[in-house]
Amino acid sequence: MFNISEHLFNGSELSGYIRNIVLSAQDTVDRMSKDQFLISTDEQILEHILSNVHVVPIKLYTDPEQLSMDQHETTMQISDFGDKVTIRATRLDIEIPFTGTAHLLMLTPSARASNPPRATLKQNSIIITITKPHDASEDAFKRELDSILATIRQYVERINRDVANIEQQIVTTAKAAISKRRDALKKHEGLSQVLNIPLKSKDGAPPVTPIPIARKITKPLPTPPKSGFQPQPGIDDKTYEDILNMIRHEGRTYEGAPSTFCKLVEEELRDNILAHLNGHFEGAASGETFRKKGKTDIRIEEKDRSAFVGECKIWGGANEVNKAINQLLGYLTWRDCKASLIIFNKKTKGFTELFDKLSDAISQHPNLIKRIEHNIPGEWRYILQMPEDENLRITLHVFLFNLCTE
């Protein structure tokens, strides 16, 4: 616990403190064992690193009803024609509550003044001491308190401004370290042959432009098996974006001629998307990468295990959404799988009113970890965990297309 009476905002440089925290993200990635690193997804590593960072901006509580004060009789020395004279005095100890990382109050921000305020720092409060002669007016105490509070507020604003983007700095550094290590493993150990199902554009197919994708409990990383982790195949992020872009293009084609496509049943809508995808991609062993299996799903498989599943559904109300997600979770068997739920509205008027209904339904799913910001209307993206293993994550992209002609 802090109990320090000295100048605040006057210790080591805040910039150095931030730099050490950011660099520790890279160190965490570099120090992970190979098996630990391989069994962990990029998302899990980032969550683990961020959950260990406890830098919370300072918030002061300075409304009069939030402050508390002790008043004491004391003595003080004054100068009387060069001589030191002891006189009776009044001392006020004014306690200011705050929340946030207390250590920040001891560090020097990038912008500073020559005479920072002096106070006693406890764990959750700053205590300002004001001592004045016994006959000092109440206004004199108030003016000094207001002046000290104004200075502290200025420093807190500077501190908070300096730490505002620390999380983004950590994410950028960690992602670069993760990417560098994964590239090194692929290069030196041939992992590129087993980490991704090779998909390539067919000769003559139109080019695909990926769409830009626009906590405090320590989250443990998955424990690797004692025998060592064996990488499993999967599709990479760029290929996933390419697949989604094809589905997006096909769905918008449907929306452009709703009277034609509204007549089709789920399987027929699925088959059109399937043909479109296989017109652009081919697998390593077969010209047909995307296969139909079951009533309405589209899959990329290897050795009967699914790396990508796209499930087509007709909108039947919010209650049906999570049933479809459960169905998808039952299909996916690999770590860090990719999936898409493609929903067609054929009967409900007021299409945009379905957006909140769909989003609210998914937000209540028990396996939801978080929603990823995605700014294309009629689309949502989520991270979910597999029901049987919290370390298994899937990325789910949801489309809602409007085929209603009424």
LUMVODREN-958225 format. One line per field, with one value per residue (C-alpha): residue number from 1; residue in one letter; x, y, z. Coordinates in steps of 0.05 Angstrom, whole numbers, plus 5000, padded with zeros to 4 digits. Layout:
N
k	[NUM;...] $
r	[A;...] $
xx	[X;...] $
yy	[Y;...] $
zz	[Z;...] $
//
This chain:
406
k	[1;2;3;4;5;6;7;8;9;10;11;12;13;14;15;16;17;18;19;20;21;22;23;24;25;26;27;28;29;30;31;32;33;34;35;36;37;38;39;40;41;42;43;44;45;46;47;48;49;50;51;52;53;54;55;56;57;58;59;60;61;62;63;64;65;66;67;68;69;70;71;72;73;74;75;76;77;78;79;80;81;82;83;84;85;86;87;88;89;90;91;92;93;94;95;96;97;98;99;100;101;102;103;104;105;106;107;108;109;110;111;112;113;114;115;116;117;118;119;120;121;122;123;124;125;126;127;128;129;130;131;132;133;134;135;136;137;138;139;140;141;142;143;144;145;146;147;148;149;150;151;152;153;154;155;156;157;158;159;160;161;162;163;164;165;166;167;168;169;170;171;172;173;174;175;176;177;178;179;180;181;182;183;184;185;186;187;188;189;190;191;192;193;194;195;196;197;198;199;200;201;202;203;204;205;206;207;208;209;210;211;212;213;214;215;216;217;218;219;220;221;222;223;224;225;226;227;228;229;230;231;232;233;234;235;236;237;238;239;240;241;242;243;244;245;246;247;248;249;250;251;252;253;254;255;256;257;258;259;260;261;262;263;264;265;266;267;268;269;270;271;272;273;274;275;276;277;278;279;280;281;282;283;284;285;286;287;288;289;290;291;292;293;294;295;296;297;298;299;300;301;302;303;304;305;306;307;308;309;310;311;312;313;314;315;316;317;318;319;320;321;322;323;324;325;326;327;328;329;330;331;332;333;334;335;336;337;338;339;340;341;342;343;344;345;346;347;348;349;350;351;352;353;354;355;356;357;358;359;360;361;362;363;364;365;366;367;368;369;370;371;372;373;374;375;376;377;378;379;380;381;382;383;384;385;386;387;388;389;390;391;392;393;394;395;396;397;398;399;400;401;402;403;404;405;406] $
r	[M;F;N;I;S;E;H;L;F;N;G;S;E;L;S;G;Y;I;R;N;I;V;L;S;A;Q;D;T;V;D;R;M;S;K;D;Q;F;L;I;S;T;D;E;Q;I;L;E;H;I;L;S;N;V;H;V;V;P;I;K;L;Y;T;D;P;E;Q;L;S;M;D;Q;H;E;T;T;M;Q;I;S;D;F;G;D;K;V;T;I;R;A;T;R;L;D;I;E;I;P;F;T;G;T;A;H;L;L;M;L;T;P;S;A;R;A;S;N;P;P;R;A;T;L;K;Q;N;S;I;I;I;T;I;T;K;P;H;D;A;S;E;D;A;F;K;R;E;L;D;S;I;L;A;T;I;R;Q;Y;V;E;R;I;N;R;D;V;A;N;I;E;Q;Q;I;V;T;T;A;K;A;A;I;S;K;R;R;D;A;L;K;K;H;E;G;L;S;Q;V;L;N;I;P;L;K;S;K;D;G;A;P;P;V;T;P;I;P;I;A;R;K;I;T;K;P;L;P;T;P;P;K;S;G;F;Q;P;Q;P;G;I;D;D;K;T;Y;E;D;I;L;N;M;I;R;H;E;G;R;T;Y;E;G;A;P;S;T;F;C;K;L;V;E;E;E;L;R;D;N;I;L;A;H;L;N;G;H;F;E;G;A;A;S;G;E;T;F;R;K;K;G;K;T;D;I;R;I;E;E;K;D;R;S;A;F;V;G;E;C;K;I;W;G;G;A;N;E;V;N;K;A;I;N;Q;L;L;G;Y;L;T;W;R;D;C;K;A;S;L;I;I;F;N;K;K;T;K;G;F;T;E;L;F;D;K;L;S;D;A;I;S;Q;H;P;N;L;I;K;R;I;E;H;N;I;P;G;E;W;R;Y;I;L;Q;M;P;E;D;E;N;L;R;I;T;L;H;V;F;L;F;N;L;C;T;E] $
xx	[5000;5024;5032;5079;5084;5122;5114;5066;5079;5154;5183;5211;5188;5118;5142;5194;5141;5096;5153;5172;5099;5094;5160;5138;5084;5138;5178;5116;5109;5184;5187;5128;5147;5139;5082;5047;5053;5027;4967;4946;4909;4930;4867;4882;4953;4929;4876;4927;4976;4923;4893;4961;4964;4935;4942;4876;4870;4861;4792;4787;4725;4728;4656;4649;4604;4658;4714;4729;4770;4805;4820;4876;4908;4983;5041;5081;5143;5142;5196;5193;5248;5295;5279;5241;5179;5132;5058;4993;4962;4906;4920;4870;4879;4833;4823;4808;4784;4807;4804;4857;4929;4958;5029;5013;5007;5081;5106;5127;5082;5107;5081;5100;5109;5169;5133;5086;5037;5057;5009;5004;4986;4948;4920;4855;4861;4904;4911;4926;4952;4941;4970;4957;4962;4905;4875;4875;4808;4766;4774;4849;4842;4792;4837;4896;4854;4825;4894;4923;4862;4868;4941;4927;4871;4918;4970;4918;4894;4966;4977;4912;4928;4996;4966;4904;4932;4975;4929;4934;5010;5010;4965;5008;5072;5043;5013;5080;5116;5065;5068;5144;5147;5095;5132;5197;5164;5134;5200;5246;5201;5157;5094;5062;5046;5004;4974;4932;4891;4920;4868;4884;4845;4829;4859;4815;4772;4757;4804;4780;4794;4789;4743;4782;4762;4754;4769;4810;4821;4886;4866;4909;4934;4915;4959;4996;4993;5052;5069;5076;5027;5014;4989;4922;4901;4859;4844;4883;4851;4860;4826;4770;4760;4760;4706;4663;4671;4645;4585;4572;4573;4526;4478;4475;4460;4400;4378;4382;4331;4289;4229;4273;4311;4255;4223;4284;4287;4347;4383;4376;4402;4460;4476;4482;4532;4569;4576;4600;4654;4679;4683;4736;4775;4805;4836;4903;4874;4808;4776;4718;4741;4672;4626;4554;4543;4477;4416;4441;4514;4576;4642;4717;4740;4802;4800;4727;4743;4715;4758;4702;4627;4576;4504;4445;4379;4313;4295;4246;4252;4304;4295;4320;4386;4419;4394;4431;4494;4490;4485;4548;4585;4567;4601;4667;4721;4786;4820;4810;4758;4722;4647;4592;4517;4479;4407;4355;4293;4237;4173;4185;4173;4215;4281;4326;4283;4311;4382;4371;4332;4388;4443;4406;4394;4468;4489;4452;4486;4523;4585;4594;4662;4656;4631;4683;4669;4645;4615;4579;4503;4470;4534;4562;4625;4636;4685;4654;4683;4667;4619;4666;4731;4738;4806;4775;4753;4715;4705;4633;4611;4536;4502;4429;4403;4334;4294;4226;4185;4125] $
yy	[5000;5070;5119;5170;5245;5277;5311;5273;5264;5271;5201;5162;5178;5152;5140;5090;5054;5048;5025;4969;4944;4944;4908;4856;4834;4815;4780;4739;4714;4699;4661;4615;4543;4518;4471;4525;4574;4525;4503;4575;4617;4689;4711;4670;4697;4769;4759;4728;4786;4840;4807;4814;4889;4928;5001;5036;5112;5155;5182;5234;5244;5318;5338;5368;5311;5260;5292;5283;5326;5324;5389;5394;5447;5450;5498;5527;5569;5637;5687;5751;5800;5743;5704;5638;5645;5587;5605;5568;5542;5501;5440;5410;5340;5334;5265;5258;5189;5162;5099;5073;5050;5088;5081;5128;5186;5179;5180;5240;5252;5278;5348;5374;5436;5456;5449;5389;5384;5352;5303;5238;5181;5121;5062;5095;5167;5229;5269;5343;5378;5454;5489;5563;5610;5604;5671;5655;5665;5608;5637;5630;5555;5549;5586;5542;5478;5501;5516;5448;5411;5447;5427;5355;5353;5380;5326;5271;5293;5290;5221;5194;5222;5187;5119;5125;5082;5034;4975;4989;4993;4926;4894;4921;4896;4828;4816;4832;4784;4729;4737;4737;4673;4637;4656;4630;4564;4555;4573;4529;4469;4465;4480;4516;4448;4427;4490;4510;4473;4502;4541;4579;4619;4583;4609;4662;4673;4745;4774;4779;4839;4823;4867;4907;4888;4949;4851;4841;4767;4735;4688;4625;4597;4526;4471;4432;4356;4321;4286;4352;4390;4368;4425;4415;4440;4502;4560;4625;4692;4718;4658;4665;4737;4716;4663;4713;4763;4711;4696;4771;4780;4722;4746;4815;4784;4750;4816;4849;4800;4779;4756;4704;4678;4682;4621;4578;4533;4529;4474;4511;4576;4536;4502;4569;4594;4528;4531;4604;4586;4526;4570;4611;4563;4494;4447;4413;4345;4362;4415;4417;4447;4464;4405;4397;4352;4350;4391;4462;4467;4481;4453;4450;4384;4342;4271;4281;4341;4409;4472;4516;4508;4554;4541;4569;4583;4617;4669;4638;4683;4700;4633;4596;4635;4602;4534;4545;4565;4502;4463;4496;4482;4409;4408;4441;4397;4434;4486;4558;4539;4588;4588;4629;4630;4655;4675;4694;4735;4715;4737;4789;4862;4917;4883;4928;4913;4843;4869;4881;4816;4776;4812;4806;4732;4717;4760;4711;4649;4613;4600;4671;4701;4769;4806;4834;4903;4897;4957;4927;4931;4863;4828;4809;4773;4735;4692;4631;4574;4501;4470;4413;4453;4526;4528;4513;4577;4590;4653;4660;4710;4721;4747;4768;4778;4805;4767;4792;4819;4845] $
zz	[5000;4984;5041;5012;5026;4969;4903;4857;4783;4796;4792;4733;4662;4644;4573;4597;4640;4579;4534;4583;4585;4509;4501;4552;4501;4452;4507;4526;4455;4448;4514;4500;4489;4418;4436;4477;4419;4367;4406;4420;4369;4356;4392;4454;4458;4452;4505;4551;4542;4551;4612;4647;4634;4691;4671;4686;4675;4736;4754;4809;4852;4871;4883;4953;4977;4955;4995;5068;5115;5183;5220;5272;5316;5304;5301;5244;5235;5201;5188;5230;5207;5193;5256;5257;5300;5320;5319;5329;5264;5234;5190;5142;5114;5054;5024;4950;4927;4860;4819;4771;4774;4834;4810;4751;4801;4818;4745;4704;4643;4576;4593;4662;4705;4747;4814;4817;4875;4941;4974;5012;4966;4994;4955;4935;4956;4953;5017;5010;5072;5080;5141;5155;5215;5265;5243;5168;5133;5106;5036;5042;5054;4997;4947;4963;4958;4891;4864;4885;4856;4790;4785;4802;4750;4697;4712;4712;4644;4618;4649;4620;4552;4552;4570;4526;4469;4510;4493;4419;4424;4459;4407;4349;4382;4400;4331;4298;4346;4335;4259;4260;4301;4260;4196;4226;4245;4176;4142;4183;4197;4136;4176;4118;4088;4148;4176;4116;4065;4001;3962;3899;3849;3785;3721;3690;3753;3770;3823;3894;3938;4012;4053;4107;4177;4203;4613;4683;4694;4671;4615;4614;4550;4529;4557;4503;4506;4539;4474;4437;4394;4323;4279;4245;4177;4171;4124;4133;4146;4075;4045;4095;4073;4000;4014;4051;3995;3945;3990;3998;3922;3911;3965;3936;3868;3901;3931;3863;3834;3895;3854;3820;3880;3932;3898;3914;3975;4023;3984;3918;3947;3977;3911;3875;3927;3924;3848;3853;3904;3865;3804;3838;3883;3874;3925;3922;3905;3872;3829;3878;3944;3972;3982;4003;4062;4098;4080;4073;4093;4051;4075;4064;4091;4097;4123;4144;4188;4173;4169;4141;4144;4114;4136;4096;4132;4117;4170;4217;4277;4329;4365;4304;4301;4361;4339;4274;4312;4354;4290;4264;4329;4321;4253;4269;4297;4287;4330;4305;4253;4207;4194;4163;4177;4115;4130;4077;4094;4047;4083;4137;4120;4153;4138;4180;4241;4238;4251;4325;4333;4302;4341;4407;4397;4384;4444;4489;4462;4519;4477;4454;4474;4439;4380;4331;4303;4231;4196;4136;4145;4148;4171;4240;4263;4328;4366;4400;4439;4426;4477;4495;4501;4521;4487;4419;4384;4320;4280;4257;4204;4197;4134;4130;4059;4040;3988;4010;3952;3992] $
//
